[in-house]
Amino acid sequence: MRGPRLRRGASRRFAGRTGALLAAGVVSVGLLSACNQAVVVGGQSTSTSDGRLTVLSLGPVETWDPQRMSAAQDIAFAGRTYLRTLTAFPPGRDAAAQRRVVGDLATDAGTHDASLKTWTFTLRDGITWQDGSPVTCDDVRYGISRSFAEPFATEGLNYPLAYLDIPRKSDGTSTYAGPGDSRGAAAFDKAVSCAGKTITFRLTTPMVDFNQALAMPVFAPFKKSQDRGRAGTYAMFSSGPYMLKGPWDPSSGGTLVRNPRWDKASDPIRQAQPQAISYVQGTESQTAVQQVIDGTTGRTAAVTWDPAPPALQQHVLSDPRLQDRSVNPWSQFVDYLAPNMVSGVMKNAQVRKAFALATNRDGYVTALGGPSAAAPSSTLIGPALPGHRDADPLGAGASGDPGAARAALRASGLTLPVKVQVAYRSTPTADKAMAALKNGWSDAGFDIVLQPIAKNYFQTVSAPGATARTDVFWANWAPAWPSASTVIPPLFDSRINLTPSGKGLDLGGFADAKVNAEMTRILGLADASAQAKAWADLDASLARRGAFIALAQRRSLYVEGSGVTGLTANEALGGFVDLATIGVR
């Protein structure tokens, strides 16, 4: 069994690489008055023209190709500006409403049969590309078919490979190799079929949340005549309210202007209030926040695209005027620990229990920057997901219980202190946070050896042999969409993770056939509420067994300039700024 390819990374990403595909669209200068034109030079905007929003980002964007794109931050930008998908998550300030997927290019969120393996969607009227041609069912099919070809198959998200009912080879790769593959085309044509404006998907397994997966860019339509393959890394051929003006500069960014072919009546998601959007990359987050706060260098109509660093978070939130110009959403990332279930002291269930009981999440969060940066968590299912629970399955509390931990450690039969080697991704902040955890563990009778890794962390700890060196692995994870089905199976299904070449995302090497079977059962539940409860029950069970030790749910803080209106963040999009409703005074 092979599952979807997902990647951890820095907090800007939930999955590894990003991408984009563009087709040249000629935009007359007359489309926008001179006062609304944005001039970007060397990564700095030199104009504060009315109607133009500036997005300040460190970057770099790796690609704008929808079938190569996988960075949550880039997906959030693309999906509100130039890229539309069959479904989308709506804007607004109600977190519960945000995660109720709705139709975007499709008339609604789709229908499914009783098996949950056949889904059908109908395209809206009036949806067009930037050249005025209609977005068709065949465009959707072609976009999805690209994900099976190179470079998309190895660079982008592989949800189509994981979910569509297309036979695979013994090594898990698809028998279909993308557009131009005549031998595998029949299987793809059966899995993704068109009848007029109606598109039907046939899946390998039941999925009650498949309509949420369709909000991912890998399922976006693509016009065949605009496909430039590898040469289209930064191309944008728009079906949304904005289109790229001139080339994208990989070092400094680019400017999007209004797409005159976009019909607001056909779009239930995007208000598209700014007349133009300048994406300025290469700006450190601290610099971006300071510029937006001060309004310097024409930043009154700007918004930060990267989370503010902890020191500036406190400055913003302590000033009522600045607090009113900021949002502090859940970022969706949960930090956690994965005990080594394969070898060493963590194979002992009492040792894992003691380690979890001694974990001081409060100290960890304080070191990260306090409540505006994170909150203690005892679950991998974050507060923005259905099924989230606040209760600690072990009852230790956010500060831990050293006394109960020491008692559990003595019951392990091992001689105290028990040596435990803990690997983590090293940064100045992480070093402080792990030191705080070390103190709590030491109080409970552990002899902690921290193993900081500054470069290629996840590649290092998932490689063969890592379990021979390390007892506990730090990790983080964020859902691809608002469902625990994109959290629990990717991390703990041994069928899709454990291979001779490595552990995949299952860093601790957890393997349990009964748990695998339970995940399969849960994925087949037709009732979304029942599925959410089942995921929460399994999450708690895994926590009690010590398969993971949750640490903290991360938060982000974004700031708008004094000339920006409607700043919100959308937790269904990863907690990033939602450009669907933002405006400029």
C-alpha positions in Angstrom: 0.0 0.0 0.0 1.4 3.4 -1.0 0.1 6.6 0.5 0.2 10.3 -0.6 3.6 12.0 -0.6 3.8 14.6 2.1 6.7 16.6 3.5 7.5 18.2 6.7 9.7 21.2 6.7 10.0 24.7 8.0 6.8 26.2 9.4 6.0 27.8 6.0 5.4 24.3 4.5 3.2 21.4 5.2 4.6 19.5 2.2 7.9 19.8 0.4 8.1 21.4 -2.9 6.1 24.1 -4.6 5.3 24.9 -8.2 3.4 26.8 -10.8 2.5 26.8 -14.5 2.0 29.9 -16.5 1.0 30.8 -19.9 1.8 34.0 -21.5 -1.2 36.4 -21.4 -0.9 39.8 -22.9 -2.2 42.5 -20.6 -2.8 46.0 -22.0 -1.4 48.7 -19.8 -4.7 50.4 -20.2 -6.4 47.7 -18.2 -5.3 49.6 -15.1 -4.9 53.3 -14.7 -1.4 54.5 -14.1 -2.2 55.2 -10.4 -2.8 51.5 -9.9 0.3 50.1 -11.6 2.9 48.6 -9.3 6.6 48.8 -10.0 8.8 46.2 -8.3 12.5 46.9 -8.5 15.1 44.6 -6.8 12.5 43.1 -4.5 11.3 46.5 -3.2 8.1 48.2 -4.1 8.6 51.9 -4.9 5.0 52.9 -5.1 2.1 53.2 -2.7 -0.5 53.5 -5.5 -4.2 53.3 -4.6 -5.7 49.8 -4.9 -2.5 47.8 -4.9 -1.8 45.3 -2.1 1.8 44.4 -1.3 2.5 40.9 0.1 5.9 40.7 2.0 7.5 37.3 2.0 10.8 35.8 2.7 10.3 33.1 0.1 11.6 31.7 -2.1 8.7 30.4 -4.1 9.9 27.3 -5.9 7.2 27.0 -8.5 3.7 28.2 -9.4 2.8 25.1 -11.4 -0.3 23.6 -9.7 0.8 20.0 -10.3 4.2 20.7 -8.8 3.1 22.9 -6.0 3.0 21.6 -2.4 3.9 24.4 0.0 0.9 25.4 2.0 1.9 29.1 2.0 2.1 29.1 -1.8 -1.1 27.1 -2.2 -2.9 29.7 0.0 -1.6 32.5 -2.2 -2.3 30.8 -5.6 -5.8 29.6 -4.6 -7.0 33.1 -3.8 -5.4 34.9 -6.8 -5.0 33.0 -10.1 -5.8 29.3 -9.4 -9.2 27.8 -9.0 -10.1 24.2 -8.1 -13.3 22.2 -8.2 -13.8 22.8 -4.5 -12.4 25.3 -2.0 -12.6 26.4 1.6 -14.6 29.6 2.1 -13.3 32.8 3.7 -14.7 34.4 6.9 -13.9 34.7 10.6 -15.8 31.6 11.6 -13.3 28.8 11.9 -16.0 26.1 11.8 -17.5 27.6 8.6 -14.0 27.9 7.0 -13.5 24.1 7.1 -16.8 23.3 5.3 -15.7 22.7 1.8 -17.8 24.3 -1.0 -17.9 24.3 -4.7 -15.5 26.6 -6.5 -15.3 25.7 -10.2 -17.9 23.1 -9.3 -21.5 24.1 -8.6 -21.3 22.4 -5.1 -19.2 20.2 -2.9 -20.0 17.1 -5.0 -22.0 13.9 -4.6 -20.9 10.4 -3.9 -22.3 6.9 -4.1 -23.0 4.7 -1.1 -19.5 3.2 -1.4 -17.7 6.6 -1.1 -15.6 5.4 -4.1 -17.4 7.3 -6.8 -17.6 11.1 -6.7 -19.3 13.4 -9.2 -19.0 17.2 -9.8 -20.6 19.6 -12.3 -18.7 22.7 -13.6 -20.3 26.1 -13.2 -21.3 28.3 -16.1 -19.2 31.3 -17.0 -15.8 30.1 -15.8 -13.0 31.1 -18.2 -9.3 31.2 -18.6 -7.5 34.6 -18.9 -7.7 34.3 -22.7 -11.5 34.1 -22.5 -11.7 30.4 -23.4 -13.9 28.3 -21.1 -12.5 26.1 -18.4 -13.7 22.6 -19.4 -14.0 19.2 -17.9 -11.2 18.1 -20.2 -9.0 20.8 -18.7 -9.6 19.3 -15.3 -8.8 15.9 -16.6 -5.6 17.1 -18.3 -4.4 18.9 -15.2 -4.8 15.7 -13.1 -3.2 13.6 -15.8 0.0 15.8 -15.6 0.5 14.6 -12.0 1.4 11.1 -13.3 4.2 12.4 -15.6 7.6 13.9 -14.8 8.6 16.2 -13.2 5.2 16.4 -11.5 5.1 12.8 -10.3 8.3 13.2 -8.2 8.0 16.9 -7.3 4.4 17.5 -6.5 1.7 16.1 -4.2 0.8 12.6 -5.3 -2.8 12.4 -4.1 -4.1 11.3 -7.6 -1.7 8.4 -7.5 -2.8 7.5 -4.0 -6.5 7.8 -4.4 -7.6 7.3 -8.1 -8.5 3.8 -9.2 -5.6 3.2 -11.5 -3.5 0.0 -11.2 0.0 0.3 -9.8 3.2 -1.6 -10.4 4.8 -3.8 -7.8 7.0 -0.9 -6.7 3.9 1.3 -6.0 4.3 3.5 -9.1 1.4 4.0 -11.4 0.8 2.0 -14.6 -0.2 5.3 -16.1 2.6 7.7 -17.0 0.6 10.9 -17.8 -0.4 12.6 -21.0 0.8 10.8 -24.1 0.8 7.4 -22.4 -1.5 5.4 -24.7 -1.0 2.1 -22.9 -2.1 3.4 -19.5 -4.7 5.9 -20.8 -7.7 3.5 -20.6 -7.2 3.1 -16.8 -7.0 6.9 -16.3 -10.0 7.5 -18.6 -12.0 5.1 -16.4 -10.8 6.7 -13.2 -11.5 10.3 -14.3 -14.2 10.7 -16.9 -16.2 13.6 -18.4 -19.7 13.9 -19.7 -20.3 17.5 -20.8 -19.7 19.6 -17.7 -19.9 16.6 -15.3 -16.7 15.0 -14.1 -16.7 11.6 -12.3 -13.9 10.2 -10.1 -13.5 6.5 -9.2 -11.3 5.8 -6.2 -9.4 2.8 -4.9 -10.7 3.2 -1.4 -13.7 4.9 0.3 -13.1 8.6 1.1 -15.7 10.7 2.8 -13.4 13.8 2.5 -12.3 13.4 -1.2 -14.1 16.7 -2.0 -11.6 18.3 0.4 -8.7 16.7 -1.3 -9.9 18.3 -4.6 -9.2 21.7 -3.1 -5.5 20.8 -3.5 -3.7 22.3 -6.6 -2.7 18.9 -7.9 -6.3 18.4 -8.9 -6.6 21.9 -10.6 -7.4 22.2 -14.3 -4.7 23.0 -16.8 -5.1 24.1 -20.4 -3.2 21.7 -22.6 -2.1 24.4 -25.1 -0.4 26.3 -22.3 1.7 23.4 -20.9 5.4 24.3 -21.0 6.5 21.4 -18.8 9.7 22.1 -16.9 10.0 25.5 -18.6 6.7 26.6 -16.9 8.0 26.7 -13.4 6.8 30.2 -12.7 4.1 30.5 -15.2 0.5 31.4 -14.3 -2.4 30.9 -16.7 -5.2 32.3 -14.7 -8.7 31.1 -14.0 -9.0 33.4 -11.1 -9.4 37.2 -10.5 -5.7 38.0 -11.0 -3.0 37.3 -13.7 0.7 37.7 -13.8 1.9 40.9 -15.4 5.3 40.3 -17.0 7.7 37.5 -15.9 8.1 36.2 -12.4 11.5 37.0 -10.9 12.7 34.1 -8.7 14.8 36.5 -6.6 12.3 39.3 -6.0 8.8 38.2 -7.0 6.2 39.7 -9.3 3.0 41.6 -9.7 -0.5 40.3 -10.4 -3.1 42.5 -12.0 -6.8 42.1 -12.6 -7.8 39.3 -15.0 -10.5 41.0 -17.2 -11.9 37.6 -18.1 -12.8 36.7 -14.6 -16.5 36.9 -13.8 -17.3 37.6 -10.2 -20.7 36.0 -10.6 -19.1 32.7 -11.2 -16.8 32.9 -8.1 -18.3 32.3 -4.7 -15.0 32.5 -2.9 -12.9 35.5 -4.0 -13.9 39.2 -3.5 -10.8 40.4 -5.3 -10.8 43.8 -3.8 -7.3 45.0 -4.6 -6.7 46.2 -8.1 -3.2 44.6 -8.1 -1.1 42.5 -5.8 2.7 42.8 -5.6 4.4 39.7 -4.2 7.7 40.9 -2.8 9.9 38.1 -1.7 13.3 38.2 0.0 12.1 40.1 3.0 13.0 38.7 6.4 9.9 38.4 8.7 11.2 40.8 11.3 11.9 43.4 8.6 8.5 42.9 7.1 6.7 43.4 10.4 8.7 46.5 11.2 8.0 48.0 7.8 4.3 47.3 8.0 4.0 48.7 11.6 5.9 51.8 10.7 4.4 52.3 7.3 7.9 52.9 6.0 9.0 52.6 2.3 5.4 52.6 1.1 4.2 49.7 3.3 0.9 51.2 4.5 -0.9 48.9 2.0 1.1 45.8 2.8 0.6 42.6 4.7 3.1 40.2 6.2 3.0 36.7 4.6 5.4 35.0 7.1 4.7 34.7 10.8 6.1 37.5 13.0 9.0 36.4 15.2 8.1 35.9 18.9 9.8 39.1 20.1 7.7 41.2 17.7 4.6 39.2 18.5 4.7 40.5 22.1 5.2 44.1 20.8 2.3 43.9 18.5 -0.1 42.3 21.0 0.8 44.7 23.8 -0.2 47.7 21.7 -4.0 47.9 21.2 -3.7 49.8 17.9 -1.3 47.2 16.5 -3.3 44.3 17.9 -6.3 45.6 15.9 -4.2 45.3 12.8 -3.1 41.7 13.4 -4.4 38.1 13.5 -3.0 35.3 15.6 -4.4 32.0 14.2 -3.5 28.4 14.7 -0.8 27.6 12.2 -1.9 23.9 12.0 1.6 22.6 12.9 1.8 20.4 15.9 5.3 19.6 17.4 5.6 16.2 18.8 8.0 13.4 19.8 8.2 10.0 18.2 9.8 7.4 20.6 11.9 4.7 18.9 9.7 1.6 18.9 12.3 -0.5 17.2 15.2 -0.7 19.6 16.7 0.7 22.8 15.0 1.8 26.0 11.9 3.2 24.4 10.7 -0.3 23.5 9.8 -0.6 27.2 6.2 0.7 27.5 6.8 1.9 31.1 9.8 4.0 29.9 7.6 5.6 27.2 4.9 6.3 29.8 7.4 7.9 32.2 8.9 10.0 29.4 5.4 11.3 28.5 4.4 12.0 32.1 7.6 14.0 32.6 7.2 16.2 29.5 6.8 19.9 30.5 4.8 21.3 27.6 4.4 24.6 29.4 8.2 25.1 29.6 8.5 24.2 25.9 5.8 26.7 24.9 7.4 29.5 27.0 10.7 28.9 25.3 9.0 29.1 21.9 7.7 32.5 22.7 4.6 32.1 24.9 0.9 31.8 24.1 1.1 33.9 20.9 3.6 31.4 19.4 2.1 28.1 20.6 -0.1 26.3 23.1 0.5 23.0 24.9 -1.0 20.0 23.2 -1.5 16.4 24.1 -3.0 15.5 20.7 -1.9 15.5 17.1 -5.4 16.6 16.0 -5.3 20.4 16.2 -8.1 22.7 17.4 -9.1 23.6 13.9 -9.8 20.0 13.0 -13.0 18.0 13.6 -12.5 15.6 16.5 -10.1 17.8 18.5 -10.0 17.1 22.2 -8.2 19.1 24.9 -8.0 16.3 27.4 -4.7 14.7 28.2 -5.0 10.9 27.8 -2.4 10.4 30.5 -3.6 13.1 32.9 -0.2 14.6 33.5 -1.1 18.2 32.7 0.7 20.7 30.6 3.6 21.0 33.1 4.1 17.2 33.5 4.0 15.1 36.6 7.6 14.2 37.6 6.5 12.2 40.6 4.2 9.9 38.6 6.9 9.8 35.9 9.6 8.6 38.3 7.2 5.9 39.7 6.5 4.7 36.1 10.2 4.7 35.4 11.0 2.6 38.4 8.3 0.1 37.3 10.2 -0.3 34.0 12.8 -2.5 35.7 15.7 -0.4 34.5 18.3 1.2 36.7 17.9 5.0 37.1 19.0 7.3 35.7 17.8 5.9 32.3 19.8 7.3 29.4 17.7 8.7 26.5 19.1 10.3 23.3 16.8 12.9 21.8 17.3 14.2 18.3 15.8 17.5 17.2 16.1 20.1 14.4 18.4 22.7 15.9 17.6 26.5 15.8 18.3 29.0 18.5 14.7 28.9 19.6 14.5 25.1 19.4 17.7 24.8 21.5 16.0 26.7 24.3 12.8 24.7 24.0 14.5 21.4 24.1 16.6 22.5 27.1 13.3 23.2 28.9 12.1 19.7 28.2 15.4 18.2 29.3 15.0 19.7 32.8 11.6 18.0 33.3 12.9 14.7 32.1 15.9 14.9 34.3 13.8 15.5 37.3 12.0 12.3 36.6 15.1 10.2 36.5 16.3 10.3 32.9 19.8 11.0 31.7 19.1 13.1 28.6 21.6 13.4 25.7 20.3 16.0 23.2 21.3 15.4 19.6 20.8 18.8 17.7 20.8 18.4 13.9 21.0 21.7 12.0 20.8 20.6 8.4 18.7 18.0 6.5 17.0 17.0 9.7 14.1 14.9 8.4 16.3 13.2 5.8 18.7 12.3 8.5 16.3 10.9 11.1 14.2 9.0 8.6 17.1 7.2 7.0 18.0 3.6 7.7 20.1 3.3 10.9 18.7 6.3 12.7 17.0 4.1 15.3 20.3 2.7 16.2 21.6 6.1 17.3 18.5 7.8 18.7 15.8 7.0 21.3 13.4 9.8 20.7 12.8 12.0 17.5 11.4 15.5 17.5 9.0 16.1 14.6 6.2 18.3 13.5 3.2 17.9 11.2 0.3 19.8 9.7 -2.8 18.4 8.0 -3.2 18.9 4.2 -6.9 19.8 4.7 -9.2 19.9 7.8 -9.3 16.2 8.5 -7.4 13.9 10.8 -7.2 11.5 7.8 -4.3 13.6 6.7 -2.6 13.3 10.1 -2.9 9.8 11.7 -2.5 7.5 8.6 0.5 9.5 7.1 2.4 9.2 10.4 1.5 5.8 11.7 0.4 3.5 8.9 3.4 1.2 8.6 2.1 0.0 5.2 2.9 3.3 3.6 6.0 4.2 5.6 8.2 1.4 6.6 10.4 0.1 3.8 14.0 -1.2 3.5 15.0 2.3 2.3 13.7 4.1 5.4 10.9 4.9 7.8 9.1 7.5 5.8 7.1 9.7 8.1 6.9 7.1 10.8 10.1 8.2 12.5 9.7 5.9 15.6 9.1 2.9 13.4 5.6 2.2 14.9 4.0 -0.9 13.4 0.8 -2.5 14.4 -1.4 -4.5 12.1 -4.5 -3.9 14.2 -3.9 -0.1 14.1 -3.5 -0.3 10.3 -6.8 -2.2 10.1 -8.5 0.4 12.3 -7.3 3.2 10.1 -8.7 1.4 7.0 -12.0 1.0 8.8 -12.1 4.7 9.8 -11.3 5.8 6.3 -14.4 3.9 5.1 -16.9 5.6 7.5 -19.5 7.5 5.5 -20.5 9.8 8.4 -17.9 12.6 8.8 -18.8 13.2 12.5 -18.4 9.5 13.3 -15.1 9.5 11.4 -13.8 12.5 13.3 -14.7 10.8 16.7 -13.0 7.6 15.6 -9.8 9.5 14.7 -9.9 11.2 18.0 -10.3 7.8 19.8 -7.3 6.4 17.9 -5.2 9.5 18.5 -5.8 9.1 22.3 -5.1 5.4 22.1 -1.8 6.0 20.4 -0.9 8.7 23.0 -1.6 6.3 25.8 0.7 3.7 24.2 3.5 6.2 23.8 3.5 6.0 20.0 3.9 9.8 20.2 4.1 12.6 22.7 2.5 15.8 21.5 4.2 19.0 22.6 2.6 22.1 21.2 0.1 23.5 18.7 1.8 26.3 16.9 0.3 29.8 16.3 1.3 32.5 13.8 0.9 36.2 13.9 0.4 38.4 10.8 0.2 42.2 10.6 -1.5 44.5 8.1 -0.6 48.0 7.2 -2.8 51.0 8.2 -4.1 51.1 4.6 -5.3 47.5 4.5 -8.8 46.3 5.4 -10.4 42.9 6.1 -7.3 41.0 7.4 -8.3 37.5 8.4 -6.5 34.1 8.5 -8.0 30.9 7.3 -7.2 27.8 9.4 -8.5 25.5 6.6 -5.7 26.9 4.4 -3.0 26.3 7.0 -3.6 29.4 9.1 -2.2 31.8 6.5 -3.6 35.2 5.6 -6.7 34.9 3.5 -6.5 37.1 0.4 -10.1 36.3 -0.6 -11.5 39.2 1.6 -8.6 41.5 2.1 -8.9 45.1 0.7 -6.9 48.3 0.4 -8.2 51.7 1.5 
